[in-house]
Amino acid sequence: MRNSGLNDGGPLVPRARLWSWLGGAALAAVIGVAVYYGVTVDPSLLPADQRVVVQPPYRSDVDAGTALAEGQARAAASGKMLMVTFGANWCPDCVALHQNLNDPETREYAEKYFEIVEIDVGSAKRNASVQHDLGISVNVIPLAVFYDSAGDLVGDTFDGELKPARHFSSRDIRDFLQEVVDYHRIVSPDQRQ
């Protein structure tokens, strides 16, 4: 009697077992692909009740003048410093700075000592009055300008101290902020000692 193997010269594997093994491997591959694409699926393709809308860090729909006035009022009321950041969503350093500021440990420190206002420079017309009111001209982004709670200028990053923000860790940014708080100095995170 002949065995129902696939290969007469090699090990005998019953066809039913081979198909169940191939079926299991194929199923695992399909599940793996589904999990991969399920995790990385474009949110707009999800059903409406499962979509999470993520706002860009620098929002063009926010009135810069109003945001600045509210930040100044919060700083005066809380006794905290005011940190005004100018940036754009197309700028990798700006987005990196925003992400580092939102790291839990850095965010806790920043919220303890600063009122933070983020201003989108994508539309020069929308924020020109803010630049005029602050007496500045944004020539490098990300740009951070710091004021004490009374509204007096503490310092700024016009020399590009935050320009390579994508190369800084959230710890670097927190240490940078600590230098501003403790010494009212602006020192690039990569030049701190």
Contacts in CASP RR format, 6 or more apart in sequence:
PFRMAT RR
TARGET T0000
AUTHOR 0000-0000-0000
METHOD contacts of the structure
MODEL  1
MRNSGLNDGGPLVPRARLWSWLGGAALAAVIGVAVYYGVTVDPSLLPADQ
RVVVQPPYRSDVDAGTALAEGQARAAASGKMLMVTFGANWCPDCVALHQN
LNDPETREYAEKYFEIVEIDVGSAKRNASVQHDLGISVNVIPLAVFYDSA
GDLVGDTFDGELKPARHFSSRDIRDFLQEVVDYHRIVSPDQRQ
3 12 0 8 1.000
3 14 0 8 1.000
4 14 0 8 1.000
4 15 0 8 1.000
5 12 0 8 1.000
5 13 0 8 1.000
5 14 0 8 1.000
5 15 0 8 1.000
6 12 0 8 1.000
6 13 0 8 1.000
6 15 0 8 1.000
6 18 0 8 1.000
43 51 0 8 1.000
43 52 0 8 1.000
43 54 0 8 1.000
44 51 0 8 1.000
56 89 0 8 1.000
57 89 0 8 1.000
57 94 0 8 1.000
57 95 0 8 1.000
57 98 0 8 1.000
57 99 0 8 1.000
57 118 0 8 1.000
58 87 0 8 1.000
58 88 0 8 1.000
58 89 0 8 1.000
58 94 0 8 1.000
58 98 0 8 1.000
58 118 0 8 1.000
58 119 0 8 1.000
58 120 0 8 1.000
58 121 0 8 1.000
58 122 0 8 1.000
59 118 0 8 1.000
59 120 0 8 1.000
60 120 0 8 1.000
60 122 0 8 1.000
60 123 0 8 1.000
60 126 0 8 1.000
62 120 0 8 1.000
63 126 0 8 1.000
64 119 0 8 1.000
64 120 0 8 1.000
64 126 0 8 1.000
64 127 0 8 1.000
64 129 0 8 1.000
64 130 0 8 1.000
65 127 0 8 1.000
65 129 0 8 1.000
65 130 0 8 1.000
65 133 0 8 1.000
67 117 0 8 1.000
67 118 0 8 1.000
67 119 0 8 1.000
68 84 0 8 1.000
68 117 0 8 1.000
68 119 0 8 1.000
68 130 0 8 1.000
68 133 0 8 1.000
68 134 0 8 1.000
70 117 0 8 1.000
71 82 0 8 1.000
71 115 0 8 1.000
71 117 0 8 1.000
72 82 0 8 1.000
72 147 0 8 1.000
72 151 0 8 1.000
74 80 0 8 1.000
74 82 0 8 1.000
74 115 0 8 1.000
75 81 0 8 1.000
75 82 0 8 1.000
75 114 0 8 1.000
75 115 0 8 1.000
75 147 0 8 1.000
75 149 0 8 1.000
75 151 0 8 1.000
76 149 0 8 1.000
76 150 0 8 1.000
76 151 0 8 1.000
78 115 0 8 1.000
78 149 0 8 1.000
79 149 0 8 1.000
80 112 0 8 1.000
80 113 0 8 1.000
80 114 0 8 1.000
80 115 0 8 1.000
80 149 0 8 1.000
81 113 0 8 1.000
81 114 0 8 1.000
81 115 0 8 1.000
81 146 0 8 1.000
81 147 0 8 1.000
81 148 0 8 1.000
81 149 0 8 1.000
81 154 0 8 1.000
81 180 0 8 1.000
81 181 0 8 1.000
82 114 0 8 1.000
82 115 0 8 1.000
82 116 0 8 1.000
82 117 0 8 1.000
82 146 0 8 1.000
82 147 0 8 1.000
82 148 0 8 1.000
82 149 0 8 1.000
82 151 0 8 1.000
83 110 0 8 1.000
83 114 0 8 1.000
83 115 0 8 1.000
83 116 0 8 1.000
83 117 0 8 1.000
83 144 0 8 1.000
83 145 0 8 1.000
83 146 0 8 1.000
83 177 0 8 1.000
84 116 0 8 1.000
84 117 0 8 1.000
84 119 0 8 1.000
84 134 0 8 1.000
84 144 0 8 1.000
84 145 0 8 1.000
84 146 0 8 1.000
84 147 0 8 1.000
85 94 0 8 1.000
85 97 0 8 1.000
85 98 0 8 1.000
85 101 0 8 1.000
85 116 0 8 1.000
85 117 0 8 1.000
85 118 0 8 1.000
85 119 0 8 1.000
85 142 0 8 1.000
85 143 0 8 1.000
85 144 0 8 1.000
86 119 0 8 1.000
86 121 0 8 1.000
86 127 0 8 1.000
86 138 0 8 1.000
86 141 0 8 1.000
86 142 0 8 1.000
86 143 0 8 1.000
86 144 0 8 1.000
86 145 0 8 1.000
87 94 0 8 1.000
87 118 0 8 1.000
87 119 0 8 1.000
87 120 0 8 1.000
87 121 0 8 1.000
87 122 0 8 1.000
87 141 0 8 1.000
87 142 0 8 1.000
87 143 0 8 1.000
88 94 0 8 1.000
88 120 0 8 1.000
88 121 0 8 1.000
88 122 0 8 1.000
88 141 0 8 1.000
89 95 0 8 1.000
89 120 0 8 1.000
91 141 0 8 1.000
91 142 0 8 1.000
92 166 0 8 1.000
93 141 0 8 1.000
93 142 0 8 1.000
93 162 0 8 1.000
93 163 0 8 1.000
93 164 0 8 1.000
93 165 0 8 1.000
93 166 0 8 1.000
94 141 0 8 1.000
94 142 0 8 1.000
94 165 0 8 1.000
95 166 0 8 1.000
96 165 0 8 1.000
96 166 0 8 1.000
96 168 0 8 1.000
97 142 0 8 1.000
97 144 0 8 1.000
97 162 0 8 1.000
97 165 0 8 1.000
97 173 0 8 1.000
98 118 0 8 1.000
99 170 0 8 1.000
100 106 0 8 1.000
100 165 0 8 1.000
100 168 0 8 1.000
100 169 0 8 1.000
100 170 0 8 1.000
100 172 0 8 1.000
100 173 0 8 1.000
101 107 0 8 1.000
101 110 0 8 1.000
101 116 0 8 1.000
101 170 0 8 1.000
101 173 0 8 1.000
103 170 0 8 1.000
103 173 0 8 1.000
105 170 0 8 1.000
105 171 0 8 1.000
105 174 0 8 1.000
106 170 0 8 1.000
106 171 0 8 1.000
106 173 0 8 1.000
106 174 0 8 1.000
106 177 0 8 1.000
109 174 0 8 1.000
109 177 0 8 1.000
109 178 0 8 1.000
110 116 0 8 1.000
110 174 0 8 1.000
110 177 0 8 1.000
113 177 0 8 1.000
113 181 0 8 1.000
114 177 0 8 1.000
119 127 0 8 1.000
119 130 0 8 1.000
120 126 0 8 1.000
120 127 0 8 1.000
121 127 0 8 1.000
121 138 0 8 1.000
121 141 0 8 1.000
127 138 0 8 1.000
131 137 0 8 1.000
131 138 0 8 1.000
134 145 0 8 1.000
136 145 0 8 1.000
136 156 0 8 1.000
136 158 0 8 1.000
139 158 0 8 1.000
140 157 0 8 1.000
140 158 0 8 1.000
140 160 0 8 1.000
140 163 0 8 1.000
142 157 0 8 1.000
142 162 0 8 1.000
142 163 0 8 1.000
142 165 0 8 1.000
143 156 0 8 1.000
143 157 0 8 1.000
143 158 0 8 1.000
143 160 0 8 1.000
143 162 0 8 1.000
144 156 0 8 1.000
144 157 0 8 1.000
144 162 0 8 1.000
145 153 0 8 1.000
145 155 0 8 1.000
145 156 0 8 1.000
145 157 0 8 1.000
146 153 0 8 1.000
146 154 0 8 1.000
146 155 0 8 1.000
146 156 0 8 1.000
146 180 0 8 1.000
146 186 0 8 1.000
147 153 0 8 1.000
147 154 0 8 1.000
148 154 0 8 1.000
154 180 0 8 1.000
154 184 0 8 1.000
155 180 0 8 1.000
155 184 0 8 1.000
155 186 0 8 1.000
156 186 0 8 1.000
157 163 0 8 1.000
157 186 0 8 1.000
159 186 0 8 1.000
160 188 0 8 1.000
161 176 0 8 1.000
161 186 0 8 1.000
161 187 0 8 1.000
161 188 0 8 1.000
161 189 0 8 1.000
162 168 0 8 1.000
162 176 0 8 1.000
162 188 0 8 1.000
162 189 0 8 1.000
164 190 0 8 1.000
165 173 0 8 1.000
167 190 0 8 1.000
168 176 0 8 1.000
168 189 0 8 1.000
168 190 0 8 1.000
172 189 0 8 1.000
172 190 0 8 1.000
173 189 0 8 1.000
175 189 0 8 1.000
175 192 0 8 1.000
176 187 0 8 1.000
176 188 0 8 1.000
176 189 0 8 1.000
176 192 0 8 1.000
179 185 0 8 1.000
179 186 0 8 1.000
179 187 0 8 1.000
179 192 0 8 1.000
180 186 0 8 1.000
END
